[in-house]
Structures are given as structure tokens and as C-alpha cells.
Amino acid sequence: MVPAAEVERLRGERGEALSARNQLTGVVREVVIEGLLAQVEVDVTAPARVVAVITRQSAEELDLRPGVGVTAVVKATSVMIRR
């Protein structure tokens, strides 16, 4: 559960600026409600760029360089929906 104060902060209801930078704009594709939870699937509509800071060793082991295809895996404590 996300505390109500956090929801208010993200909505900007207390006049605070939103500091979160991993924001992807999109359109709701599906909402599945089960019990107390709702799963929201979003189609990202705006171009998005993900920046990762990894160890030099990992970059070298993966042989990373411009033009190489990769998958960015995002690990977060929570993903919230803002409207």
C-alpha cells in the first residue's frame, strides 16, 4: 500500500514539486481489478530514454558501445500512475 501522503505528494496537492525523473507518458490499455489491487497496463506513447549507471566491469563484459542492442531492466520499489 502507498501512504495517502505519498499519493498527495505525487499529485502535487501540497504544492511540492515532483522529483521523480523516471516518468513515461502513455495511454491506459487495460485495468484489471482484483480485491484491493488494480493492475494498470500502459502503452508508452512518448519517446523514452533510459539511462543506467553500471560498473565499468559490467560494461566491458557486455561489450557495450553505441549501436549495440540491449534490454534495460528497471528495478523500482514502486510504479505509480499519475493523471
BELMOFEN-V231019 format. One record per backbone hydrogen bond with DSSP energy under -0.5 kcal/mol. NH is the residue of the N-H (numbers start at 1). CO is the residue of the C=O. If there is no record, write none. Layout:
nh->[NH:NH]
co->[CO:CO]
//
This chain:
nh->[3:6:7:8:9:10:11:12:12:13:14:15:19:23:24:25:27:29:30:32:33:34:34:37:39:40:41:41:43:44:45:46:54:59:60:61:62:63:64:68:73:74:75:76]
co->[1:3:3:4:5:6:7:8:9:8:8:12:17:21:22:23:43:41:41:39:31:32:37:34:32:38:30:39:27:42:25:25:52:55:56:57:58:60:59:65:71:72:73:74]
//
